[in-house]
Every structure is written in structure tokens, then in C-alpha cells.
Amino acid sequence: MTINKKRNCPFLIGDRVRFTPSERTKGLYQNIENFGVKVGEVRTIREIRDDIYLYFENGEGGWPWTEFVKAEL
């Protein structure tokens, strides 16, 4: 019997996403851009950890996927 694990993250490695943090998230950090991704910036996903956290080039990232939207090409 095979059990299909439901994925929560709607993105895949290689997808391009735009960083669109919520107002709540922005309020938690004095300088959110010190964490390697600028608000509104489009990045290519290089790794997804625990089906939640997105990472980009040079190991930057670690933000939950809920803080991103798929970037239009």
C-alpha cells in the first residue's frame, strides 16, 4: 500500500517566486532585508526544507513559503 504525503508547499525547486512578506512578518523585523532577500525581489528556489522553508542561491533564505507568490515570467 502506498501512502501519498500531501504537500503543503505549492512551489517546486526551480520555481521563480517574489518575496511578499505579510505586514505581520514585516513588523517582526527591524530590517527584514538583512536576511538575504529584499521585499519584492524575485528569486529562484534552490532548496525546500521541511516542505516549508525556501532557500535560494548561496544558502540565502529560510523564509516560509507563505511569504512568497509565484513570479510571473
Biopython code that builds the backbone (N, CA, C, O; Angstrom):
import numpy as np
from Bio.PDB.StructureBuilder import StructureBuilder

atoms = [
    (1, "MET", "N", (0.838, -1.174, 0.000)),
    (1, "MET", "CA", (0.000, 0.000, 0.000)),
    (1, "MET", "C", (0.891, 1.248, 0.000)),
    (1, "MET", "O", (1.833, 1.341, 0.788)),
    (2, "THR", "N", (0.597, 2.187, -0.868)),
    (2, "THR", "CA", (1.346, 3.434, -0.960)),
    (2, "THR", "C", (0.529, 4.561, -0.348)),
    (2, "THR", "O", (-0.659, 4.719, -0.630)),
    (3, "ILE", "N", (1.188, 5.331, 0.486)),
    (3, "ILE", "CA", (0.535, 6.482, 1.084)),
    (3, "ILE", "C", (1.130, 7.731, 0.446)),
    (3, "ILE", "O", (2.342, 7.938, 0.495)),
    (4, "ASN", "N", (0.294, 8.549, -0.142)),
    (4, "ASN", "CA", (0.756, 9.794, -0.742)),
    (4, "ASN", "C", (0.758, 10.884, 0.313)),
    (4, "ASN", "O", (-0.283, 11.217, 0.881)),
    (5, "LYS", "N", (1.915, 11.430, 0.567)),
    (5, "LYS", "CA", (2.027, 12.519, 1.521)),
    (5, "LYS", "C", (1.563, 13.801, 0.845)),
    (5, "LYS", "O", (2.066, 14.165, -0.218)),
    (6, "LYS", "N", (0.617, 14.476, 1.452)),
    (6, "LYS", "CA", (0.132, 15.738, 0.916)),
    (6, "LYS", "C", (1.193, 16.813, 1.132)),
    (6, "LYS", "O", (1.677, 17.018, 2.245)),
    (7, "ARG", "N", (1.534, 17.475, 0.067)),
    (7, "ARG", "CA", (2.493, 18.579, 0.152)),
    (7, "ARG", "C", (1.744, 19.842, 0.522)),
    (7, "ARG", "O", (0.646, 20.094, 0.025)),
    (8, "ASN", "N", (2.328, 20.617, 1.379)),
    (8, "ASN", "CA", (1.757, 21.913, 1.724)),
    (8, "ASN", "C", (2.303, 23.008, 0.833)),
    (8, "ASN", "O", (1.570, 23.906, 0.420)),
    (9, "CYS", "N", (3.591, 22.936, 0.536)),
    (9, "CYS", "CA", (4.247, 23.966, -0.255)),
    (9, "CYS", "C", (3.814, 23.840, -1.719)),
    (9, "CYS", "O", (3.953, 22.773, -2.317)),
    (10, "PRO", "N", (3.292, 24.921, -2.294)),
    (10, "PRO", "CA", (2.840, 24.849, -3.686)),
    (10, "PRO", "C", (3.963, 25.037, -4.703)),
    (10, "PRO", "O", (3.728, 24.937, -5.907)),
    (11, "PHE", "N", (5.178, 25.308, -4.230)),
    (11, "PHE", "CA", (6.294, 25.576, -5.123)),
    (11, "PHE", "C", (7.194, 24.362, -5.270)),
    (11, "PHE", "O", (7.177, 23.447, -4.446)),
    (12, "LEU", "N", (7.981, 24.378, -6.342)),
    (12, "LEU", "CA", (8.963, 23.333, -6.621)),
    (12, "LEU", "C", (10.333, 23.978, -6.782)),
    (12, "LEU", "O", (10.436, 25.167, -7.082)),
    (13, "ILE", "N", (11.376, 23.195, -6.584)),
    (13, "ILE", "CA", (12.729, 23.681, -6.840)),
    (13, "ILE", "C", (12.792, 24.128, -8.298)),
    (13, "ILE", "O", (12.326, 23.426, -9.196)),
    (14, "GLY", "N", (13.367, 25.291, -8.517)),
    (14, "GLY", "CA", (13.454, 25.864, -9.859)),
    (14, "GLY", "C", (12.383, 26.908, -10.134)),
    (14, "GLY", "O", (12.512, 27.686, -11.079)),
    (15, "ASP", "N", (11.324, 26.938, -9.320)),
    (15, "ASP", "CA", (10.291, 27.964, -9.497)),
    (15, "ASP", "C", (10.854, 29.332, -9.148)),
    (15, "ASP", "O", (11.727, 29.466, -8.290)),
    (16, "ARG", "N", (10.334, 30.345, -9.832)),
    (16, "ARG", "CA", (10.698, 31.730, -9.514)),
    (16, "ARG", "C", (9.577, 32.310, -8.669)),
    (16, "ARG", "O", (8.402, 32.234, -9.030)),
    (17, "VAL", "N", (9.961, 32.892, -7.537)),
    (17, "VAL", "CA", (8.988, 33.438, -6.598)),
    (17, "VAL", "C", (9.357, 34.866, -6.216)),
    (17, "VAL", "O", (10.523, 35.257, -6.268)),
    (18, "ARG", "N", (8.342, 35.638, -5.830)),
    (18, "ARG", "CA", (8.538, 37.021, -5.388)),
    (18, "ARG", "C", (8.304, 37.069, -3.881)),
    (18, "ARG", "O", (7.319, 36.530, -3.376)),
    (19, "PHE", "N", (9.226, 37.725, -3.167)),
    (19, "PHE", "CA", (9.137, 37.858, -1.712)),
    (19, "PHE", "C", (8.094, 38.928, -1.384)),
    (19, "PHE", "O", (8.296, 40.110, -1.663)),
    (20, "THR", "N", (6.987, 38.504, -0.795)),
    (20, "THR", "CA", (5.879, 39.387, -0.443)),
    (20, "THR", "C", (5.476, 39.130, 1.006)),
    (20, "THR", "O", (4.395, 38.601, 1.266)),
    (21, "PRO", "N", (6.345, 39.504, 1.954)),
    (21, "PRO", "CA", (6.049, 39.210, 3.352)),
    (21, "PRO", "C", (4.801, 39.938, 3.842)),
    (21, "PRO", "O", (4.493, 41.045, 3.401)),
    (22, "SER", "N", (4.102, 39.299, 4.751)),
    (22, "SER", "CA", (2.902, 39.896, 5.334)),
    (22, "SER", "C", (3.276, 41.095, 6.203)),
    (22, "SER", "O", (4.432, 41.247, 6.599)),
    (23, "GLU", "N", (2.308, 41.926, 6.491)),
    (23, "GLU", "CA", (2.554, 43.069, 7.374)),
    (23, "GLU", "C", (2.999, 42.592, 8.747)),
    (23, "GLU", "O", (3.839, 43.228, 9.385)),
    (24, "ARG", "N", (2.448, 41.489, 9.201)),
    (24, "ARG", "CA", (2.848, 40.925, 10.492)),
    (24, "ARG", "C", (4.324, 40.546, 10.486)),
    (24, "ARG", "O", (5.053, 40.860, 11.427)),
    (25, "THR", "N", (4.763, 39.872, 9.429)),
    (25, "THR", "CA", (6.163, 39.474, 9.317)),
    (25, "THR", "C", (7.068, 40.694, 9.243)),
    (25, "THR", "O", (8.104, 40.742, 9.907)),
    (26, "LYS", "N", (6.684, 41.679, 8.439)),
    (26, "LYS", "CA", (7.489, 42.902, 8.331)),
    (26, "LYS", "C", (7.636, 43.560, 9.702)),
    (26, "LYS", "O", (8.699, 44.089, 10.024)),
    (27, "GLY", "N", (6.581, 43.531, 10.506)),
    (27, "GLY", "CA", (6.612, 44.152, 11.815)),
    (27, "GLY", "C", (7.494, 43.438, 12.826)),
    (27, "GLY", "O", (7.892, 44.030, 13.829)),
    (28, "LEU", "N", (7.803, 42.176, 12.572)),
    (28, "LEU", "CA", (8.635, 41.397, 13.490)),
    (28, "LEU", "C", (10.122, 41.698, 13.348)),
    (28, "LEU", "O", (10.905, 41.382, 14.244)),
    (29, "TYR", "N", (10.516, 42.303, 12.235)),
    (29, "TYR", "CA", (11.935, 42.527, 11.953)),
    (29, "TYR", "C", (12.179, 44.000, 11.672)),
    (29, "TYR", "O", (11.465, 44.603, 10.871)),
    (30, "GLN", "N", (13.185, 44.589, 12.325)),
    (30, "GLN", "CA", (13.503, 45.988, 12.071)),
    (30, "GLN", "C", (14.018, 46.187, 10.650)),
    (30, "GLN", "O", (13.639, 47.147, 9.980)),
    (31, "ASN", "N", (14.873, 45.292, 10.194)),
    (31, "ASN", "CA", (15.380, 45.376, 8.827)),
    (31, "ASN", "C", (15.278, 43.996, 8.197)),
    (31, "ASN", "O", (16.233, 43.219, 8.203)),
    (32, "ILE", "N", (14.119, 43.713, 7.664)),
    (32, "ILE", "CA", (13.823, 42.391, 7.109)),
    (32, "ILE", "C", (14.794, 42.011, 5.992)),
    (32, "ILE", "O", (15.047, 40.826, 5.777)),
    (33, "GLU", "N", (15.337, 42.991, 5.283)),
    (33, "GLU", "CA", (16.211, 42.704, 4.147)),
    (33, "GLU", "C", (17.605, 42.265, 4.567)),
    (33, "GLU", "O", (18.403, 41.871, 3.717)),
    (34, "ASN", "N", (17.913, 42.325, 5.846)),
    (34, "ASN", "CA", (19.194, 41.800, 6.336)),
    (34, "ASN", "C", (19.258, 40.280, 6.244)),
    (34, "ASN", "O", (20.325, 39.693, 6.427)),
    (35, "PHE", "N", (18.133, 39.643, 5.964)),
    (35, "PHE", "CA", (18.083, 38.186, 5.920)),
    (35, "PHE", "C", (18.281, 37.628, 4.517)),
    (35, "PHE", "O", (18.004, 36.455, 4.269)),
    (36, "GLY", "N", (18.758, 38.465, 3.597)),
    (36, "GLY", "CA", (19.203, 37.972, 2.293)),
    (36, "GLY", "C", (18.226, 38.070, 1.151)),
    (36, "GLY", "O", (18.601, 37.799, 0.010)),
    (37, "VAL", "N", (16.982, 38.448, 1.407)),
    (37, "VAL", "CA", (16.008, 38.581, 0.331)),
    (37, "VAL", "C", (15.281, 39.904, 0.524)),
    (37, "VAL", "O", (14.774, 40.189, 1.609)),
    (38, "LYS", "N", (15.234, 40.710, -0.531)),
    (38, "LYS", "CA", (14.583, 42.013, -0.445)),
    (38, "LYS", "C", (13.095, 41.893, -0.762)),
    (38, "LYS", "O", (12.685, 41.065, -1.576)),
    (39, "VAL", "N", (12.306, 42.720, -0.118)),
    (39, "VAL", "CA", (10.867, 42.756, -0.375)),
    (39, "VAL", "C", (10.635, 43.057, -1.854)),
    (39, "VAL", "O", (11.193, 44.016, -2.388)),
    (40, "GLY", "N", (9.824, 42.251, -2.509)),
    (40, "GLY", "CA", (9.523, 42.413, -3.927)),
    (40, "GLY", "C", (10.504, 41.744, -4.861)),
    (40, "GLY", "O", (10.260, 41.670, -6.065)),
    (41, "GLU", "N", (11.612, 41.254, -4.328)),
    (41, "GLU", "CA", (12.647, 40.623, -5.154)),
    (41, "GLU", "C", (12.185, 39.257, -5.655)),
    (41, "GLU", "O", (11.529, 38.503, -4.938)),
    (42, "VAL", "N", (12.544, 38.958, -6.904)),
    (42, "VAL", "CA", (12.234, 37.655, -7.494)),
    (42, "VAL", "C", (13.475, 36.786, -7.402)),
    (42, "VAL", "O", (14.566, 37.199, -7.795)),
    (43, "ARG", "N", (13.302, 35.577, -6.879)),
    (43, "ARG", "CA", (14.422, 34.635, -6.722)),
    (43, "ARG", "C", (13.995, 33.262, -7.220)),
    (43, "ARG", "O", (12.805, 32.957, -7.295)),
    (44, "THR", "N", (14.988, 32.434, -7.559)),
    (44, "THR", "CA", (14.753, 31.056, -7.991)),
    (44, "THR", "C", (14.998, 30.129, -6.809)),
    (44, "THR", "O", (16.042, 30.202, -6.159)),
    (45, "ILE", "N", (14.042, 29.265, -6.536)),
    (45, "ILE", "CA", (14.155, 28.332, -5.414)),
    (45, "ILE", "C", (15.214, 27.280, -5.729)),
    (45, "ILE", "O", (15.169, 26.641, -6.780)),
    (46, "ARG", "N", (16.162, 27.105, -4.818)),
    (46, "ARG", "CA", (17.216, 26.102, -4.966)),
    (46, "ARG", "C", (17.015, 24.929, -4.010)),
    (46, "ARG", "O", (17.523, 23.834, -4.250)),
    (47, "GLU", "N", (16.270, 25.161, -2.920)),
    (47, "GLU", "CA", (16.047, 24.102, -1.931)),
    (47, "GLU", "C", (14.766, 24.421, -1.161)),
    (47, "GLU", "O", (14.449, 25.584, -0.913)),
    (48, "ILE", "N", (14.040, 23.369, -0.791)),
    (48, "ILE", "CA", (12.865, 23.495, 0.070)),
    (48, "ILE", "C", (13.076, 22.536, 1.230)),
    (48, "ILE", "O", (13.199, 21.327, 1.035)),
    (49, "ARG", "N", (13.118, 23.084, 2.441)),
    (49, "ARG", "CA", (13.336, 22.253, 3.629)),
    (49, "ARG", "C", (12.040, 22.082, 4.405)),
    (49, "ARG", "O", (11.274, 23.027, 4.593)),
    (50, "ASP", "N", (11.818, 20.857, 4.846)),
    (50, "ASP", "CA", (10.657, 20.518, 5.676)),
    (50, "ASP", "C", (9.335, 20.911, 5.023)),
    (50, "ASP", "O", (8.342, 21.127, 5.719)),
    (51, "ASP", "N", (9.311, 21.005, 3.695)),
    (51, "ASP", "CA", (8.113, 21.369, 2.941)),
    (51, "ASP", "C", (7.580, 22.745, 3.347)),
    (51, "ASP", "O", (6.405, 23.052, 3.145)),
    (52, "ILE", "N", (8.462, 23.567, 3.923)),
    (52, "ILE", "CA", (8.038, 24.882, 4.416)),
    (52, "ILE", "C", (8.994, 25.986, 3.976)),
    (52, "ILE", "O", (8.566, 26.991, 3.409)),
    (53, "TYR", "N", (10.284, 25.799, 4.235)),
    (53, "TYR", "CA", (11.263, 26.880, 4.115)),
    (53, "TYR", "C", (11.946, 26.902, 2.749)),
    (53, "TYR", "O", (12.441, 25.883, 2.268)),
    (54, "LEU", "N", (11.961, 28.095, 2.133)),
    (54, "LEU", "CA", (12.564, 28.257, 0.815)),
    (54, "LEU", "C", (13.965, 28.833, 0.941)),
    (54, "LEU", "O", (14.218, 29.750, 1.722)),
    (55, "TYR", "N", (14.874, 28.260, 0.142)),
    (55, "TYR", "CA", (16.264, 28.721, 0.104)),
    (55, "TYR", "C", (16.654, 28.998, -1.337)),
    (55, "TYR", "O", (16.148, 28.375, -2.270)),
    (56, "PHE", "N", (17.571, 29.953, -1.496)),
    (56, "PHE", "CA", (17.967, 30.422, -2.815)),
    (56, "PHE", "C", (19.478, 30.270, -2.994)),
    (56, "PHE", "O", (20.108, 29.484, -2.286)),
    (57, "GLU", "N", (20.057, 31.009, -3.926)),
    (57, "GLU", "CA", (21.491, 30.937, -4.171)),
    (57, "GLU", "C", (22.260, 31.237, -2.883)),
    (57, "GLU", "O", (21.811, 32.017, -2.043)),
    (58, "ASN", "N", (23.409, 30.613, -2.747)),
    (58, "ASN", "CA", (24.313, 30.846, -1.619)),
    (58, "ASN", "C", (23.683, 30.562, -0.258)),
    (58, "ASN", "O", (24.130, 31.104, 0.753)),
    (59, "GLY", "N", (22.660, 29.725, -0.219)),
    (59, "GLY", "CA", (22.029, 29.367, 1.052)),
    (59, "GLY", "C", (21.168, 30.454, 1.658)),
    (59, "GLY", "O", (20.719, 30.332, 2.797)),
    (60, "GLU", "N", (20.930, 31.528, 0.898)),
    (60, "GLU", "CA", (20.089, 32.600, 1.410)),
    (60, "GLU", "C", (18.645, 32.135, 1.479)),
    (60, "GLU", "O", (18.197, 31.326, 0.666)),
    (61, "GLY", "N", (17.941, 32.649, 2.443)),
    (61, "GLY", "CA", (16.532, 32.314, 2.571)),
    (61, "GLY", "C", (16.215, 31.760, 3.939)),
    (61, "GLY", "O", (16.739, 32.221, 4.953)),
    (62, "GLY", "N", (15.351, 30.764, 3.954)),
    (62, "GLY", "CA", (14.885, 30.209, 5.207)),
    (62, "GLY", "C", (13.517, 30.754, 5.597)),
    (62, "GLY", "O", (13.027, 30.505, 6.698)),
    (63, "TRP", "N", (12.907, 31.503, 4.675)),
    (63, "TRP", "CA", (11.578, 32.035, 4.918)),
    (63, "TRP", "C", (10.528, 30.988, 4.567)),
    (63, "TRP", "O", (10.739, 30.200, 3.645)),
    (64, "PRO", "N", (9.396, 30.959, 5.280)),
    (64, "PRO", "CA", (8.327, 30.027, 4.921)),
    (64, "PRO", "C", (7.720, 30.401, 3.566)),
    (64, "PRO", "O", (7.687, 31.574, 3.194)),
    (65, "TRP", "N", (7.250, 29.413, 2.850)),
    (65, "TRP", "CA", (6.709, 29.629, 1.517)),
    (65, "TRP", "C", (5.513, 30.575, 1.519)),
    (65, "TRP", "O", (5.202, 31.173, 0.489)),
    (66, "THR", "N", (4.840, 30.720, 2.655)),
    (66, "THR", "CA", (3.666, 31.591, 2.733)),
    (66, "THR", "C", (4.022, 33.059, 2.543)),
    (66, "THR", "O", (3.132, 33.890, 2.363)),
    (67, "GLU", "N", (5.314, 33.391, 2.582)),
    (67, "GLU", "CA", (5.759, 34.773, 2.404)),
    (67, "GLU", "C", (6.118, 35.081, 0.949)),
    (67, "GLU", "O", (6.724, 36.114, 0.665)),
    (68, "PHE", "N", (5.744, 34.188, 0.027)),
    (68, "PHE", "CA", (6.084, 34.335, -1.387)),
    (68, "PHE", "C", (4.878, 34.083, -2.276)),
    (68, "PHE", "O", (3.928, 33.401, -1.891)),
    (69, "VAL", "N", (4.939, 34.648, -3.467)),
    (69, "VAL", "CA", (3.974, 34.348, -4.519)),
    (69, "VAL", "C", (4.760, 33.937, -5.750)),
    (69, "VAL", "O", (5.914, 34.331, -5.917)),
    (70, "LYS", "N", (4.146, 33.158, -6.598)),
    (70, "LYS", "CA", (4.806, 32.740, -7.836)),
    (70, "LYS", "C", (5.017, 33.967, -8.719)),
    (70, "LYS", "O", (4.096, 34.757, -8.928)),
    (71, "ALA", "N", (6.212, 34.118, -9.225)),
    (71, "ALA", "CA", (6.548, 35.263, -10.071)),
    (71, "ALA", "C", (6.091, 34.998, -11.491)),
    (71, "ALA", "O", (6.265, 33.900, -12.021)),
    (72, "GLU", "N", (5.512, 36.004, -12.090)),
    (72, "GLU", "CA", (5.119, 35.922, -13.486)),
    (72, "GLU", "C", (6.353, 36.094, -14.352)),
    (72, "GLU", "O", (7.211, 36.925, -14.051)),
    (73, "LEU", "N", (6.451, 35.334, -15.402)),
    (73, "LEU", "CA", (7.603, 35.441, -16.311)),
    (73, "LEU", "C", (7.433, 36.556, -17.285)),
    (73, "LEU", "O", (8.308, 36.784, -18.121)),
]
sb = StructureBuilder()
sb.init_structure("model")
sb.init_model(0)
sb.init_chain("A")
sb.init_seg("    ")
for serial, (resi, resn, name, xyz) in enumerate(atoms, 1):
    if name == "N":
        sb.init_residue(resn, " ", resi, " ")
    sb.init_atom(name, np.array(xyz, "f"), 0.0, 1.0, " ", f" {name:<3s}", serial, name[0])
structure = sb.get_structure()
